[in-house]
Amino acid sequence: MAESASKAFVVGHPIAHSRSPKIHGYWLKQYGIAGSYEPVDVAPADFPAFLSGLRQAGFAGGNVTIPHKEAAWALAELRDEAAEAIGAVNTLWFEGGRLAGGNTDAHGFAANLDEYAPGWARNGPVMVLGAGGAARAVIHACLQRGVREVRILNRTPARAQELADRFGAGVSAHPLAAAAEFLPGTGLLVNTTSLGMHGNSEIPVDPSVMPDQAIVTDIVYVPLETPLLAAARTRGLKTVDGLGMLLHQAVPGFERWFGIRPQVTPELRALVVADLDAGA
Ligand code: ATR
C-alpha cells in the first residue's frame, strides 16, 4: 500500500484537456488523502527520460494518455494481463522497485456497462466499430467476460483483420458495409471510432434495424449523447454513454498509488459533466 503523501501524474501531449486531474483530485479530497495528482506535458522524444526520472521525482505512479500508451507498454519492466493483451499501458506504478504497467481501459468499459446495462455480456454477439487502441481494450473486456462472438467492423478492413488475428477464436473482421447484414443479430453495439465526436453529426451505422433488447454504447463522451446514441434512444434501445468508462478506468490506478479503492459516485459524474459543459 502507498504512503499517504503519494504523488501521481497523468502524462500526455497535449494534456490540458485531460479530465483525470478533476477525477483524482475529487477522490483525494473525498478520502482526505494528502497526496497529489498533476498533469505533465511531455513530448514523445522526452518520454523515456520522463519515465527514468519518475522515482527520483517522488512519483508513486501515474496515468499515461495519448500519444504515449504504446511507448509506456514497451518501456514498462512488468505488465499486467490486460496491458499484455491490449498492447498499450495507461497506468504505471512501482512493484518491488520495478516500473509496472497496466491497462485499466477494459476494466472501465466493463464496469460502465455493469453499472448501466447489467447482463450486457450475455446479450448476444457484439459489434465493435473501429480498430484502434480503444477497440483493443473493448474486445479484451468482451472476451474476458465470456462474449462468444465479436465482430469488428472498420473503414480500413485490414486493420480489423489484424485485430481479429491478434485475439483469435470468436473475433472476426468485416468492412463497415457489412453492418446492415449483422446489426439485426447484434446484442451490443460499441462505437470506438471518432465519428460523432465534437459536433460531428455523422452516424457510423444505423441502429434502427437492431433487435429490441439490443444495447448501444459509445466510448466518445463529448458530447455525452452522440448522434449514434440519440438514434438508438429514439429507436427505444438501451443506451450507455462513454463517461462511465472514463470514471471507472481511473479506479485501479488511484487504489495502487493512494491505497484506497475509490467509488464512482453520481456526485463525481456530475462534477465531470459540469466540467464538460463548461468546455474546459
Ligand atoms: P483509438 O486508439 O482512440 O481507438 P485510432 O487508432 O485513431 O484511435 O482509431 C480510430 C478508429 O476510428 C479507426 O478504426 C478509424 O478507422 P481506420 O482504421 O479506417 O482509420 C476510425 N475512424 C476515424 N474516422 C473515421 C471515419 N470518418 N469513418 C469511419 N471510421 C473512422
Residues whose N, C-alpha, C, O or C-beta is under 5 A from the ligand:
A	BS01	ATR	G130 A131 G132 G133 A134 A135 N154 R155 T156 R159 T192 T193 S194
